[in-house]
Amino acid sequence: MEKQKILRKQMTPYEKSDRLASVWQILNTIVPFFLLWILSYKSLSISYALSFALGVIAAGFLVRTFIIFHDCCHYSFFKNRNANKILGTLTGILTMFPFCQWQHDHSVHHATSSNLDKRGTGDIWFLTVDEYMAASTWKKLQYRLYRNPLVMFVLGPIYVFLIKNRFNRKGARLKERLNTYLINIAIAVIIGVLCWTIGWKALLLVQGPIFWIAGAAGIWLFYIQHTFEDSYFEEDKEWEYVRAAVEGSSFYKLPKLLQWLTGNIGYHHVHHLSPRVPNYKLEEAHNNTPPLQNVPTITLKTSLSSLKFHLWDEQQKKFIRFKDVGFSVKINSVKG
């Protein structure tokens, strides 16, 4: 426990935001996004292939915009809490995420990540082998559909943007509900104005690919951050916050361009260890803290293998595939 306390204290120097760095990130992220969006629209008259290509790049900047939104939810982007709330709401409109609602769910996720007894809020849905075996046929079918890559990464963004994020959660306080209404109204007004000025077809051709690509990339990042070989999951009585952060969150070592576009979120172990570290200091914190360099590391190539991870085996403490369920049950019964 003492080592864990020391490790958390080592994050303290990196937990202070830098106003100039934050402002610069706004300028090099949101401004290019708008410029690329306009260019994508203008190029419709030249070639849709060109428009789509520009949209792909714009999607990368939208992912980076979401990271700014994400930092605002942790009050780590600016020192002033109100500044975080204002920018978080504005970037929430751009990314179509309700600030207060997502802030609540994501805070719960951080407090319960890798805790088998407190799953369900802000997480990618997964079942243990025992839970899957005990589930009804209908629930098994739902789960298999949910974990299917086509459903998760193709239909997932549509569900998240158009359905899930548009409604308040049950039990939300008035302030949170009003923030969701505000963001929904702002989105509706912007869509209405754009349909009136450029037409719904042009809007769909430009905005559709941008949001779908950014959404699919975002879901992939959420998935890979906690679904990887040698991950960490424990029941509540055995669960430890620092171990969950360092061992249950991946270090996704990306090429520099992708690392930049994803706002260093690949250093997810650092982020879970200390959510108050702004995204532009995550790499520095990782590089200057030796214990953090000995964590599960995945790359673009090795991360693809995580698609085969479907269920968590509590006995073997690892992810397994659906087709390995019978074999896993036999092993566990022998151990028992």
N, C-alpha and C positions, 0 to 999 in steps of 0.2 A: 504493500500500500504506500509505503514511503517513496518508492521509486515512481509510482504513479503520480503522487503529489508533486514531486520534483519535475516530472515531465510536463505536467500542466502549467507549472510556474514558469517553465522555460518558454512558454508561448506569450507571456506577458509583454515583452518588448515589441511584439508584432501586432498587438491588439489595438494599437492607436492608428486611426485613419489619418491619411495625409490629404489635406484639402486640395492641394494642387494636383496630386495624382488622381484624385477622384474627379475633379473637373476635367482634367485631360482625358480621362477615360470616357466621360460623357461626350466630349468633342470627337474623339476618335472612334466612337461606337455609334451613337445615335445620329450624328450628322451624316456619316457615310451611309447609314441605313436609308435615310430619307433620300439622299442623292441617288442611290442605287434603285430605290423604288421608282423614282421619277424617270430615270433612264430606262428602266424595264418597261414602264408604260409608254414612253416615247418611242421605244424601239419596236412596239407592236406594229407600227406602220411599215417597218423595214423587214422584220423577220421574227416569227414567234420563237424560233430556236435561239435567237440572240436575246430576246426578252426573257426566255426561260433561264438561259445561262446567267444573266444578270440577277434573276430572281434567286438562283441557287446561292450566289455570293451574298445577296441581301439576307437570305435565311441564316447564313453564318453570323452576320451582324445582329440578327434578331436573337440568336442564341446568346450572344455576348450581352445584348440588352437585358435578357432575362437574368443573367448573372448579376448585373447591377441591381435589378429588382430584388433578387435573392439576397444580396448583401444588405439592401435597405430593410428587408424583413428581419434581419438580425441586428439592425441598428449599427452596422459596422462600416457603412460606406461614408457616412459623415459623423462627426462628433455630436452634432445637434440632432436630437430625436425627431423634432418636427421636420427638419430638412429631409431626413430619411423617409418620413411618412409622406411628405409631399412628392418627392421624387419616386418613391415606391408606388404611389397611386398613379402617377403619370406613366411610369414604365409598365404598370399593371394594365393600363389602357392599351399601350402599344403591344403588349404580349398577350392581352386578353386574360389576365389572371387577376382575381380580386385580391387586393393587398392584404386586408385584415384577415380574411378567411384563410388565405394561403399561409400567412404568418402564423396563425394559430396551429394549423395542421402540421406545418413544418417544424414548429417548436416541439410539438408532441413527438414527431418523428425523431428528432435529436435526443429527446429524453428517453426514448424507448427503443432506439435502433439496436437490432440484434437480440432483443429481449423476446423470447418465444411466448411469454405470457402476456405481453402488452403490445402485440402486433395490431395493425389495422388502420392506423391513421398516418397518412402521408407516405405509405409504403407501397412497393410493388407486392401484390397479393401472392403469397406462397403458402403451401401446406406442408406439414410434416408427413412422413410415410404413414404413421399411425392415424393421423387425421384423414388422410386420403382413403385409407383402407376402410375407415368407419363411415365415410361419407356416402350419401345416397347416390344413386345412378345419375340423377339430375344434377347434383352438385359436382360430381366428377366430370360430367360433360361440360358444365360451365367452366370449370377450372382448366380443362384441357383446351377449350376454345380461348380462354383468357391468355394462356401461356403459349398459344400458337403465334409464331412470329408475324404472320400475316395479319392477325387480329390485333396484336399488341402494337405493332409499328406502322401498320397501314390504316386500320380503322381507329386505333387508339387516339391519334391526334384529333380526329374529327369529334370523337366522344368528349375528350378533355376540353377542347375549345368551345364547342357548340352546346354541350349539355352540362357536364360536371361543373364547370366554372361559372355557369350562369345562375346557379341557385345557391341560396344560403344553406349551410349545414344545420341540422336539427340542434336546437339549443343555443344558437348564435345570439350574442347580445346585440342590443339596438345599434351600437356604434359599428359593429362588424356588418350588420345587415344593411345599414345605410351606405357604407363604403362599397358593398357589392352592388347596390342599386345605382350608386353614382357612376361606377365604372361601366355597368351595363348600359346606362343611359348615354354616357359619353361615346361608347362603342357604337351604339345604334345611331347617334347623331352623325358620327364620322362616316359610317357606312352609307347613311342616307345622303349626305352631302356628296360623297364620292360617286354614288349611283346617279345623282342628279347632274354632276359635272362631267364625268367621263363615261358613264353608262355601266350597267351591272355586268355586262359581258367582259368589258375591259377590266373591271375590278376583279372579277372572278379569275380571269386569265393571269393577272399579275399577283394578286394577293393569295389566291388559292395555293399555288406551288410554294410560295414563301412560307406560309403557315404550316403546310403539311410537312415540308422538309425540316423546318425548325422544330416542329412538334415531334416528328419521328426521332430526330437527333436528341431532343431533350429526354424523351422516354428511354432511349437507349442509354443515355448517361445515367439516368436514375436506376436503370436496371443493372448496369455493369458495376455501379458503385457498391453494391452489396450482394451481388450474385456472381461469385467467382470461386475458383478452387481454393481450398484452405481458408474459407471464410469462417467467421465466428458467430455462433448463436448459442445462447444458453437460457435456461429457465430463470425466472426472476431471482430465486434464492442464490443462484450461482453467478448471476450477471454482474459484470463490472464495467463501469462507464468508460474508463480509459482503454481497457482491452477491446471493448466494442468499437471504440473510435479507431484504434491503431490496427487491430486485427480484423475487425468486421467491416471496415471501409477500405476500398481499394486505392492503390496508387496507380492511376491510369496514365502510363508514360506515353504521351502522344507526341507526334512531330510538332515542332515549334509553332507552325502556322495554326494547326488545330488546337494546340494548347492555348494560343493567344485568343482564337475565336471562342473557345469555351471558357475563357476567363479563369484559367488555371484550376478549374473545378476537378481536374484529374488528381490533384493533391487532396483527395477527399478525406484521407486519414487525418490530415492536418486540420481541415475544416471541421471535422467532427470532434476532434480533440479540443478545438477552440473556435466556435462559430463567430467570435468577435474579431477574428483576423480577417481584414479585407482581402478580396481575391487577389489583388496585386502584390500582397505580401506572403501568399501561401508558399510559393517556391522558395523564397528566402528563408522562411521558417523551416521548411523541409531540409534545405541544404545546410543550415547551421545547427541542426539538431540531430546528432548521430543516431540515436535510437529510432528516429523516424525513417531512417534510410534502410532499415532492416525489416520492412513491412512487405506484405504480399504485393508484388508488382506485376501488372499486366500491360500488354502492348496491344496495338490494333490487331495484330495477327492472333495472339493468344486469347484475346477477349472474345473472339468468335466462338470459341469452344464453350463459352458460358451459355450459349443458346440451348445446349443439351441438358442444362441443369433444370430439373422440373420440381423435385421434391427434396426436403431436408430430412436426412436420416439422423435422428437424435442419438442412436446407438453408435453409429460409425462417425458421427459429427462431420458429415459432408453432404454435398448435393449429389443426387442420383437422377437417372433418367426414368421415365415412366416404365420402360421395358425392363428395368432392373428391380422393380418393386418386389416381385416374387422371390428373386434371389436374395434381396436384402432381408426380407422377412425370415427366410430360412436361416441366414447367418445370425440374425438377432435372436432367433428362438434357440439356436445352439448355444450362443453366449449366455442366454438367460438360464 
